[in-house]
Amino acid sequence: MNGNRYYGVRVEGAKYGVGFGSALAIAISYTNNHSILWAIIHGILGWLYVVYVALFG
């Protein structure tokens, strides 16, 4: 039973991490490009775009 509780916490953490990464990517993209289309595309990429901007941008 302890393993199930750990699994539930892990799934919730992953869900919120993906949501926050997408929201952050959308905000950064719209600030940089002023384009809703690029913001949507970068929101789909999520954390990949955030890391890209942090390293190269």
Secondary structure, DSSP 8 states (H G I E B T S, - for coil): -HHHHHHHHHHHHHHHHHHHHHHHHHHHHHHHH--HHHHHHHHHHTHHHHHHHHHH-
